Amino acid sequence: MRFEIWNARDARERGRWLAAHEALPTREVYAHPAYVGLFAGAGEQPLAAYAETGSGPVLYPFILRPIGAPEAADTTDAAAGYDITSAYGYAGAFCPGPLDEPDAKQFWAAFDDFCRDRRVVSEFTRLSLFEEQRLPHPGRVEPRLVNVVCDLRVPEDEAWRGFEHKVRKNVNKARRGGVTVEVDEAGTRLDDFLRIYAGTMDRRQAAASFYFPREFFETIVREMPGRFAFFHALHGGRVVSTELVLASAGTMYSYLGGTDRAAFDLRPNDLLKVEACAWGRARGMTRFVLGGGHAPDDGIFRYKRAFAPGGLVPYSVGTRVLDEREYARLTAEHGAEARRRDPGWVPDPGFFPGYRA
């Protein structure tokens, strides 16, 4: 088996990564080197493990992070080693279909050798929703929230009947109110998108991590042509709702967006999503992933579920402790430091890895 590790910040390796990505039948957008690179901060490395096996190729994108302060008390270097995480969205070891079990085992054995060489303590991966396009994760697989997926193989009239009544009512209201939808595959209305997105994050009091800089979106537009589209709902010539959709070969993902508060009564976002489904269906897409909520059965999840009441798919993460002794030491040091700063601190038992809780 040929096994390699590629770094998206190395021009030669990035080219090989991109070629391998384009050769995958799914061309999974979350495995694109430009996308993974967006989430690797200073000192972190956007990497991919690639293997050619007898039953097919494997491409596993991930981010290698040094473990330093405050995770390891007051240390400031990478002496504690590294850990692995995935970019925001979905990941895992992508492959074009089920691999023979010996090939899968050989891939994970080679990957574990890399982890030992790099002193990797733990691994956290947000797994793809679709098991047929990834290798089974060798660690612990933990179900998290349920995601909503629209089946675009369903004819448009049948899909319309499948929406909850409130969706059909809101779409009709938007159309009567003069709302139209524009598809922007070049990012020409990026300023409008940013205006509405920032206002939506302010209104929701979103975490700082969701305030992506302009450069983030410019990178997607510049380096990922054909793998995205902006959908804009317009009223009176002004964008009042907007959404960035990422696209693999057959799957669309609702990614980031928002609606102008002043336009809520027009219900533009319902129409926007219905038109995005029509656009994807016309291009041979098979599914549109709307995602889930922030908590089980919250308002965001119920809103999305109304578009595909029968399209509920479990979302899971994969976790592994690769160095038990070091993991325990780091977690204990982190806990002691946290309690020193705040005697009332209590770790979140569901957070992994424990030394970053």
C-alpha positions as a Markdown table, in Angstrom:
| # | Residue | x | y | z |
|---|---|---|---|---|
| 1 | Met | 0.0 | 0.0 | 0.0 |
| 2 | Arg | 1.2 | 3.5 | -0.9 |
| 3 | Phe | 0.7 | 5.8 | 2.1 |
| 4 | Glu | 1.6 | 9.5 | 2.2 |
| 5 | Ile | 1.0 | 12.6 | 4.4 |
| 6 | Trp | 0.4 | 15.9 | 2.5 |
| 7 | Asn | 0.5 | 19.4 | 3.9 |
| 8 | Ala | -1.8 | 22.0 | 2.2 |
| 9 | Arg | 0.7 | 24.7 | 2.8 |
| 10 | Asp | 3.3 | 23.0 | 0.7 |
| 11 | Ala | 2.7 | 23.9 | -3.0 |
| 12 | Arg | 3.8 | 20.5 | -4.4 |
| 13 | Glu | 1.9 | 18.5 | -1.8 |
| 14 | Arg | -1.1 | 20.6 | -2.1 |
| 15 | Gly | -1.2 | 19.9 | -5.8 |
| 16 | Arg | -1.1 | 16.2 | -5.2 |
| 17 | Trp | -3.8 | 16.5 | -2.6 |
| 18 | Leu | -6.0 | 18.5 | -5.0 |
| 19 | Ala | -5.5 | 15.9 | -7.7 |
| 20 | Ala | -6.5 | 13.1 | -5.3 |
| 21 | His | -9.5 | 15.0 | -4.2 |
| 22 | Glu | -10.7 | 15.6 | -7.8 |
| 23 | Ala | -10.2 | 11.9 | -8.6 |
| 24 | Leu | -12.6 | 10.8 | -5.9 |
| 25 | Pro | -16.1 | 10.3 | -7.4 |
| 26 | Thr | -17.7 | 12.2 | -4.6 |
| 27 | Arg | -15.2 | 15.1 | -4.7 |
| 28 | Glu | -16.2 | 15.8 | -1.1 |
| 29 | Val | -15.9 | 19.5 | -0.5 |
| 30 | Tyr | -14.8 | 19.1 | 3.1 |
| 31 | Ala | -11.8 | 17.2 | 1.9 |
| 32 | His | -10.6 | 20.0 | -0.3 |
| 33 | Pro | -7.1 | 21.3 | 0.7 |
| 34 | Ala | -8.2 | 25.0 | 0.5 |
| 35 | Tyr | -11.1 | 24.3 | 2.8 |
| 36 | Val | -9.1 | 22.4 | 5.4 |
| 37 | Gly | -6.5 | 25.1 | 5.3 |
| 38 | Leu | -9.1 | 27.7 | 6.4 |
| 39 | Phe | -9.3 | 26.1 | 9.8 |
| 40 | Ala | -5.6 | 25.6 | 10.6 |
| 41 | Gly | -4.4 | 28.4 | 12.9 |
| 42 | Ala | -0.9 | 29.6 | 13.7 |
| 43 | Gly | 1.3 | 26.7 | 14.5 |
| 44 | Glu | -1.2 | 24.2 | 13.2 |
| 45 | Gln | -0.9 | 22.1 | 10.1 |
| 46 | Pro | -3.6 | 21.3 | 7.6 |
| 47 | Leu | -2.8 | 17.7 | 6.5 |
| 48 | Ala | -4.2 | 14.8 | 4.6 |
| 49 | Ala | -3.4 | 11.1 | 4.9 |
| 50 | Tyr | -3.6 | 9.5 | 1.4 |
| 51 | Ala | -3.4 | 5.8 | 0.6 |
| 52 | Glu | -3.8 | 3.8 | -2.6 |
| 53 | Thr | -5.1 | 0.3 | -1.6 |
| 54 | Gly | -6.1 | -2.7 | -3.6 |
| 55 | Ser | -9.8 | -1.9 | -3.2 |
| 56 | Gly | -9.6 | 1.9 | -3.7 |
| 57 | Pro | -8.0 | 5.2 | -2.5 |
| 58 | Val | -8.5 | 6.8 | 0.9 |
| 59 | Leu | -8.2 | 10.5 | 1.6 |
| 60 | Tyr | -8.4 | 11.6 | 5.3 |
| 61 | Pro | -8.2 | 15.4 | 5.9 |
| 62 | Phe | -7.3 | 16.6 | 9.4 |
| 63 | Ile | -5.5 | 19.3 | 11.4 |
| 64 | Leu | -2.5 | 18.6 | 13.5 |
| 65 | Arg | -2.3 | 20.9 | 16.6 |
| 66 | Pro | 0.5 | 21.3 | 19.1 |
| 67 | Ile | -0.5 | 20.9 | 22.7 |
| 68 | Gly | 0.6 | 23.9 | 24.7 |
| 69 | Ala | -0.7 | 26.4 | 27.3 |
| 70 | Pro | -3.3 | 26.4 | 28.7 |
| 71 | Glu | -4.0 | 22.8 | 27.8 |
| 72 | Ala | -0.7 | 21.7 | 29.5 |
| 73 | Ala | -0.8 | 24.0 | 32.5 |
| 74 | Asp | 1.8 | 26.7 | 31.9 |
| 75 | Thr | 4.0 | 25.1 | 29.3 |
| 76 | Thr | 4.6 | 27.2 | 26.2 |
| 77 | Asp | 6.2 | 24.8 | 23.8 |
| 78 | Ala | 5.0 | 21.6 | 22.0 |
| 79 | Ala | 6.8 | 19.3 | 24.4 |
| 80 | Ala | 3.5 | 17.7 | 25.3 |
| 81 | Gly | 3.0 | 16.5 | 21.7 |
| 82 | Tyr | 0.1 | 17.0 | 19.3 |
| 83 | Asp | -3.5 | 16.2 | 18.8 |
| 84 | Ile | -5.7 | 15.8 | 15.8 |
| 85 | Thr | -9.0 | 17.6 | 15.0 |
| 86 | Ser | -11.1 | 18.1 | 11.9 |
| 87 | Ala | -12.2 | 21.3 | 10.1 |
| 88 | Tyr | -15.7 | 22.7 | 10.8 |
| 89 | Gly | -18.3 | 20.5 | 9.1 |
| 90 | Tyr | -17.8 | 16.8 | 8.2 |
| 91 | Ala | -14.8 | 14.7 | 7.8 |
| 92 | Gly | -13.4 | 11.2 | 8.3 |
| 93 | Ala | -11.4 | 9.0 | 6.0 |
| 94 | Phe | -13.1 | 9.4 | 2.6 |
| 95 | Cys | -13.2 | 6.6 | 0.1 |
| 96 | Pro | -15.2 | 5.9 | -3.1 |
| 97 | Gly | -17.0 | 2.9 | -1.5 |
| 98 | Pro | -16.5 | 0.1 | 1.0 |
| 99 | Leu | -12.9 | -1.1 | 1.2 |
| 100 | Asp | -11.9 | -4.6 | 1.8 |
| 101 | Glu | -11.3 | -5.1 | 5.6 |
| 102 | Pro | -7.5 | -5.9 | 5.2 |
| 103 | Asp | -7.0 | -2.7 | 3.2 |
| 104 | Ala | -8.9 | -0.6 | 5.8 |
| 105 | Lys | -6.8 | -2.2 | 8.6 |
| 106 | Gln | -3.6 | -1.5 | 6.7 |
| 107 | Phe | -4.6 | 2.2 | 6.3 |
| 108 | Trp | -5.3 | 2.7 | 9.9 |
| 109 | Ala | -2.1 | 0.9 | 10.9 |
| 110 | Ala | -0.1 | 3.2 | 8.7 |
| 111 | Phe | -1.9 | 6.2 | 10.1 |
| 112 | Asp | -1.2 | 5.1 | 13.6 |
| 113 | Asp | 2.5 | 4.8 | 12.8 |
| 114 | Phe | 2.4 | 8.4 | 11.7 |
| 115 | Cys | 0.7 | 9.4 | 15.0 |
| 116 | Arg | 3.3 | 7.6 | 17.0 |
| 117 | Asp | 6.1 | 9.3 | 15.1 |
| 118 | Arg | 4.5 | 12.7 | 15.7 |
| 119 | Arg | 3.6 | 12.1 | 19.3 |
| 120 | Val | -0.1 | 12.4 | 18.7 |
| 121 | Val | -2.0 | 12.1 | 22.0 |
| 122 | Ser | -5.7 | 12.1 | 20.8 |
| 123 | Glu | -7.9 | 12.4 | 17.8 |
| 124 | Phe | -11.3 | 14.1 | 17.3 |
| 125 | Thr | -13.1 | 13.8 | 14.0 |
| 126 | Arg | -16.5 | 15.2 | 12.9 |
| 127 | Leu | -17.7 | 12.3 | 10.8 |
| 128 | Ser | -19.4 | 12.5 | 7.4 |
| 129 | Leu | -23.2 | 11.8 | 7.6 |
| 130 | Phe | -22.9 | 9.2 | 4.8 |
| 131 | Glu | -21.2 | 6.0 | 5.9 |
| 132 | Glu | -20.9 | 4.6 | 2.4 |
| 133 | Gln | -18.3 | 7.3 | 1.6 |
| 134 | Arg | -15.9 | 6.9 | 4.5 |
| 135 | Leu | -14.0 | 4.2 | 6.3 |
| 136 | Pro | -15.4 | 3.1 | 9.7 |
| 137 | His | -13.6 | 5.0 | 12.4 |
| 138 | Pro | -11.3 | 2.8 | 14.5 |
| 139 | Gly | -12.0 | 4.6 | 17.7 |
| 140 | Arg | -15.2 | 5.4 | 19.7 |
| 141 | Val | -18.1 | 6.7 | 17.6 |
| 142 | Glu | -20.4 | 9.0 | 19.5 |
| 143 | Pro | -23.8 | 10.1 | 18.2 |
| 144 | Arg | -24.4 | 13.8 | 18.7 |
| 145 | Leu | -27.3 | 15.8 | 17.0 |
| 146 | Val | -29.6 | 14.7 | 14.2 |
| 147 | Asn | -29.1 | 16.4 | 10.8 |
| 148 | Val | -31.8 | 17.2 | 8.2 |
| 149 | Val | -31.1 | 16.0 | 4.6 |
| 150 | Cys | -33.4 | 16.8 | 1.6 |
| 151 | Asp | -33.5 | 14.0 | -1.0 |
| 152 | Leu | -33.2 | 15.8 | -4.3 |
| 153 | Arg | -33.9 | 12.6 | -6.3 |
| 154 | Val | -37.6 | 13.1 | -5.4 |
| 155 | Pro | -39.5 | 14.9 | -8.2 |
| 156 | Glu | -40.2 | 18.6 | -7.5 |
| 157 | Asp | -43.9 | 18.2 | -7.1 |
| 158 | Glu | -43.5 | 15.3 | -4.7 |
| 159 | Ala | -40.9 | 17.3 | -2.7 |
| 160 | Trp | -43.4 | 20.2 | -2.5 |
| 161 | Arg | -46.0 | 18.0 | -1.0 |
| 162 | Gly | -43.4 | 16.6 | 1.4 |
| 163 | Phe | -42.7 | 20.0 | 3.0 |
| 164 | Glu | -44.6 | 20.9 | 6.1 |
| 165 | His | -47.6 | 23.1 | 5.6 |
| 166 | Lys | -45.9 | 26.1 | 7.1 |
| 167 | Val | -43.1 | 25.9 | 4.5 |
| 168 | Arg | -45.5 | 25.9 | 1.6 |
| 169 | Lys | -47.5 | 28.7 | 3.2 |
| 170 | Asn | -44.3 | 30.8 | 3.7 |
| 171 | Val | -43.0 | 30.1 | 0.2 |
| 172 | Asn | -46.3 | 31.3 | -1.4 |
| 173 | Lys | -46.3 | 34.4 | 0.8 |
| 174 | Ala | -42.7 | 35.2 | -0.3 |
| 175 | Arg | -43.6 | 34.9 | -3.9 |
| 176 | Arg | -46.8 | 37.0 | -3.6 |
| 177 | Gly | -44.7 | 39.6 | -1.8 |
| 178 | Gly | -42.3 | 39.9 | -4.8 |
| 179 | Val | -39.3 | 38.0 | -3.4 |
| 180 | Thr | -37.1 | 36.4 | -6.0 |
| 181 | Val | -34.0 | 34.3 | -5.7 |
| 182 | Glu | -30.7 | 34.9 | -7.5 |
| 183 | Val | -27.9 | 32.3 | -7.7 |
| 184 | Asp | -24.4 | 33.7 | -7.5 |
| 185 | Glu | -21.6 | 31.3 | -8.4 |
| 186 | Ala | -18.9 | 33.9 | -8.5 |
| 187 | Gly | -19.3 | 35.7 | -5.2 |
| 188 | Thr | -20.2 | 39.0 | -6.9 |
| 189 | Arg | -22.6 | 40.0 | -4.0 |
| 190 | Leu | -20.2 | 39.1 | -1.2 |
| 191 | Asp | -20.7 | 42.5 | 0.4 |
| 192 | Asp | -24.4 | 41.8 | 0.7 |
| 193 | Phe | -23.8 | 38.4 | 2.1 |
| 194 | Leu | -21.3 | 39.7 | 4.7 |
| 195 | Arg | -23.8 | 42.5 | 5.8 |
| 196 | Ile | -26.6 | 40.1 | 6.4 |
| 197 | Tyr | -24.4 | 37.3 | 7.9 |
| 198 | Ala | -22.8 | 39.7 | 10.4 |
| 199 | Gly | -26.2 | 41.1 | 11.4 |
| 200 | Thr | -27.6 | 37.6 | 11.9 |
| 201 | Met | -24.6 | 36.6 | 14.1 |
| 202 | Asp | -25.1 | 39.8 | 16.2 |
| 203 | Arg | -28.8 | 39.0 | 16.6 |
| 204 | Arg | -28.1 | 35.5 | 17.7 |
| 205 | Gln | -25.2 | 36.5 | 20.0 |
| 206 | Ala | -23.1 | 33.9 | 18.3 |
| 207 | Ala | -19.7 | 32.8 | 19.5 |
| 208 | Ala | -16.7 | 34.7 | 18.2 |
| 209 | Ser | -15.6 | 31.6 | 16.2 |
| 210 | Phe | -18.6 | 32.2 | 13.9 |
| 211 | Tyr | -17.4 | 35.7 | 12.9 |
| 212 | Phe | -15.4 | 34.6 | 9.9 |
| 213 | Pro | -13.3 | 37.4 | 8.3 |
| 214 | Arg | -13.9 | 38.6 | 4.8 |
| 215 | Glu | -10.7 | 36.8 | 3.7 |
| 216 | Phe | -12.3 | 33.4 | 4.7 |
| 217 | Phe | -15.0 | 33.8 | 2.1 |
| 218 | Glu | -12.7 | 35.3 | -0.5 |
| 219 | Thr | -10.5 | 32.2 | -0.2 |
| 220 | Ile | -13.5 | 30.0 | -0.9 |
| 221 | Val | -14.5 | 32.1 | -3.9 |
| 222 | Arg | -10.9 | 32.2 | -5.2 |
| 223 | Glu | -9.7 | 28.7 | -4.5 |
| 224 | Met | -12.8 | 26.5 | -4.7 |
| 225 | Pro | -14.5 | 27.4 | -8.0 |
| 226 | Gly | -17.4 | 25.0 | -8.7 |
| 227 | Arg | -17.6 | 23.9 | -5.1 |
| 228 | Phe | -19.8 | 26.7 | -3.8 |
| 229 | Ala | -22.8 | 28.9 | -4.7 |
| 230 | Phe | -24.4 | 31.9 | -2.9 |
| 231 | Phe | -28.2 | 32.0 | -3.0 |
| 232 | His | -29.7 | 35.5 | -2.4 |
| 233 | Ala | -33.3 | 36.3 | -1.8 |
| 234 | Leu | -34.1 | 39.8 | -3.2 |
| 235 | His | -37.0 | 42.2 | -2.5 |
| 236 | Gly | -37.1 | 45.5 | -4.3 |
| 237 | Gly | -33.7 | 44.8 | -5.7 |
| 238 | Arg | -32.1 | 44.5 | -2.2 |
| 239 | Val | -30.7 | 41.2 | -0.8 |
| 240 | Val | -32.8 | 40.4 | 2.3 |
| 241 | Ser | -31.8 | 36.8 | 2.9 |
| 242 | Thr | -28.7 | 34.9 | 1.8 |
| 243 | Glu | -27.0 | 31.6 | 2.1 |
| 244 | Leu | -23.6 | 30.1 | 1.2 |
| 245 | Val | -24.0 | 26.5 | -0.1 |
| 246 | Leu | -20.9 | 24.2 | -0.5 |
| 247 | Ala | -21.1 | 21.5 | -3.1 |
| 248 | Ser | -19.5 | 18.1 | -3.6 |
| 249 | Ala | -20.1 | 16.1 | -6.7 |
| 250 | Gly | -23.6 | 15.0 | -5.6 |
| 251 | Thr | -24.2 | 16.6 | -2.3 |
| 252 | Met | -25.0 | 20.2 | -1.4 |
| 253 | Tyr | -24.4 | 21.6 | 2.1 |
| 254 | Ser | -26.2 | 24.6 | 3.7 |
| 255 | Tyr | -23.2 | 26.3 | 5.2 |
| 256 | Leu | -23.6 | 29.9 | 6.5 |
| 257 | Gly | -26.1 | 32.6 | 6.0 |
| 258 | Gly | -28.8 | 34.8 | 7.5 |
| 259 | Thr | -31.8 | 37.0 | 7.0 |
| 260 | Asp | -32.4 | 40.8 | 7.4 |
| 261 | Arg | -34.5 | 41.3 | 10.5 |
| 262 | Ala | -36.7 | 43.8 | 8.7 |
| 263 | Ala | -37.6 | 41.2 | 6.1 |
| 264 | Phe | -38.8 | 38.4 | 8.4 |
| 265 | Asp | -42.4 | 38.9 | 7.6 |
| 266 | Leu | -41.7 | 38.3 | 3.9 |
| 267 | Arg | -40.4 | 34.8 | 4.7 |
| 268 | Pro | -37.6 | 35.0 | 2.2 |
| 269 | Asn | -35.5 | 32.2 | 3.6 |
| 270 | Asp | -38.1 | 29.5 | 3.0 |
| 271 | Leu | -38.2 | 30.5 | -0.6 |
| 272 | Leu | -34.4 | 30.6 | -0.8 |
| 273 | Lys | -34.1 | 27.0 | 0.4 |
| 274 | Val | -36.8 | 25.7 | -1.9 |
| 275 | Glu | -35.1 | 27.4 | -4.9 |
| 276 | Ala | -31.7 | 26.0 | -3.8 |
| 277 | Cys | -33.3 | 22.5 | -3.9 |
| 278 | Ala | -34.6 | 23.2 | -7.4 |
| 279 | Trp | -31.2 | 24.4 | -8.5 |
| 280 | Gly | -29.4 | 21.3 | -7.1 |
| 281 | Arg | -32.0 | 19.0 | -8.6 |
| 282 | Ala | -31.6 | 20.5 | -12.1 |
| 283 | Arg | -27.8 | 19.9 | -11.8 |
| 284 | Gly | -28.1 | 16.2 | -10.8 |
| 285 | Met | -27.4 | 16.7 | -7.1 |
| 286 | Thr | -28.9 | 13.9 | -5.0 |
| 287 | Arg | -29.1 | 15.5 | -1.5 |
| 288 | Phe | -29.1 | 18.9 | 0.2 |
| 289 | Val | -27.8 | 18.8 | 3.8 |
| 290 | Leu | -29.5 | 21.4 | 5.9 |
| 291 | Gly | -27.6 | 20.5 | 9.1 |
| 292 | Gly | -29.0 | 20.4 | 12.6 |
| 293 | Gly | -29.6 | 22.7 | 15.6 |
| 294 | His | -27.4 | 23.7 | 18.5 |
| 295 | Ala | -29.4 | 21.5 | 20.9 |
| 296 | Pro | -31.8 | 18.6 | 20.4 |
| 297 | Asp | -35.1 | 19.7 | 19.0 |
| 298 | Asp | -34.3 | 23.4 | 19.3 |
| 299 | Gly | -36.0 | 26.1 | 17.1 |
| 300 | Ile | -33.2 | 25.9 | 14.4 |
| 301 | Phe | -33.6 | 22.1 | 14.1 |
| 302 | Arg | -37.4 | 22.3 | 13.9 |
| 303 | Tyr | -37.2 | 25.0 | 11.2 |
| 304 | Lys | -34.9 | 22.8 | 9.1 |
| 305 | Arg | -36.9 | 19.6 | 9.7 |
| 306 | Ala | -40.0 | 21.3 | 8.1 |
| 307 | Phe | -38.2 | 21.0 | 4.7 |
| 308 | Ala | -37.6 | 17.2 | 5.1 |
| 309 | Pro | -39.6 | 15.6 | 7.9 |
| 310 | Gly | -38.5 | 12.2 | 6.8 |
| 311 | Gly | -34.8 | 13.1 | 6.1 |
| 312 | Leu | -33.3 | 12.8 | 9.6 |
| 313 | Val | -29.8 | 11.4 | 9.6 |
| 314 | Pro | -27.7 | 10.9 | 12.8 |
| 315 | Tyr | -24.5 | 12.9 | 13.1 |
| 316 | Ser | -21.6 | 11.4 | 15.0 |
| 317 | Val | -18.0 | 12.2 | 16.0 |
| 318 | Gly | -15.1 | 9.8 | 16.2 |
| 319 | Thr | -12.7 | 10.0 | 19.2 |
| 320 | Arg | -9.5 | 8.1 | 20.1 |
| 321 | Val | -6.9 | 8.3 | 22.8 |
| 322 | Leu | -3.6 | 7.3 | 21.2 |
| 323 | Asp | -1.4 | 7.8 | 24.2 |
| 324 | Glu | -3.3 | 6.9 | 27.4 |
| 325 | Arg | -0.6 | 7.9 | 29.8 |
| 326 | Glu | 0.1 | 11.3 | 28.3 |
| 327 | Tyr | -3.7 | 11.9 | 27.9 |
| 328 | Ala | -4.2 | 11.3 | 31.6 |
| 329 | Arg | -1.3 | 13.5 | 32.6 |
| 330 | Leu | -2.4 | 16.4 | 30.4 |
| 331 | Thr | -6.0 | 16.2 | 31.6 |
| 332 | Ala | -4.9 | 16.2 | 35.2 |
| 333 | Glu | -2.6 | 19.2 | 34.7 |
| 334 | His | -5.3 | 21.0 | 32.8 |
| 335 | Gly | -7.8 | 20.4 | 35.6 |
| 336 | Ala | -5.4 | 21.6 | 38.3 |
| 337 | Glu | -4.6 | 24.8 | 36.4 |
| 338 | Ala | -8.3 | 25.4 | 35.7 |
| 339 | Arg | -9.2 | 25.0 | 39.4 |
| 340 | Arg | -6.3 | 27.3 | 40.4 |
| 341 | Arg | -7.8 | 30.0 | 38.2 |
| 342 | Asp | -11.4 | 29.3 | 39.2 |
| 343 | Pro | -12.0 | 27.1 | 42.3 |
| 344 | Gly | -15.6 | 26.4 | 41.1 |
| 345 | Trp | -14.5 | 25.1 | 37.7 |
| 346 | Val | -16.1 | 21.8 | 36.7 |
| 347 | Pro | -15.1 | 20.1 | 33.4 |
| 348 | Asp | -17.7 | 19.3 | 30.8 |
| 349 | Pro | -17.9 | 15.5 | 30.9 |
| 350 | Gly | -18.9 | 15.3 | 27.2 |
| 351 | Phe | -16.0 | 17.4 | 25.9 |
| 352 | Phe | -13.1 | 15.7 | 24.1 |
| 353 | Pro | -10.2 | 15.9 | 24.6 |
| 354 | Gly | -10.5 | 16.4 | 28.3 |
| 355 | Tyr | -7.3 | 18.6 | 28.5 |
| 356 | Arg | -9.0 | 21.2 | 26.2 |
| 357 | Ala | -12.3 | 21.2 | 28.1 |
